[in-house]
């Protein structure tokens, strides 16, 4: 008499076993994914791109150095498909002419000039509750785990993309975000170094190196004051201010 050890998956109906993720391989995304524009990164993301109906957390050493470079190809693609980019409390005034050169015209950008953490959280939640297709980029350096958990819950009903930027020091904090990436700049010529620190799949030990740096990104978010923005041609401004 031979004893056969059956895996729990083998005992499930076929239609159910196909939907069970074992943790040994990349999970297939349940919603729509949008290619990141970086093939090396897409090969390591569940579903082969940025997930919709989900929160993606980007952790960085310094705000403004890596997130635009990482996200620009996907934002350009989303805008071409009729979407809008919503910026919540970016660390620097968005330089709209540079965005336009990158394929994101000013009329497809909504800038929420939130002045406090509570305003930023409220604006982010309202943006992802909207039924329209948007990519929401929210800078929340002081977000707590319960804030991330609430935003992830809201994001499950958002048809677009949600990226939350936090400092690299938060990488060891508990987070409900299904996907978390850490961004760093390498030595000259400053490739973008990406570590996937959380995904629905096995741990990725290697650091991904994204070497391309589009020249137009250098002036994308200049460190200028709000007074300087006031002197900018009003035709290049598209903002929603919270006071």
Beta strands, then each sheet from edge to edge (+ up, - down):
strand 1: 33-34
strand 2: 50-51
strand 3: 55-60
strand 4: 84-88
strand 5: 109-113
strand 6: 134-139
strand 7: 161-167
strand 8: 179-185
strand 9: 192-198
strand 10: 208-210
strand 11: 239-241
sheet 1: 1+ 2-
sheet 2: 10+ 9- 8+ 3+ 7+ 6+ 4+ 5+ 11+
end
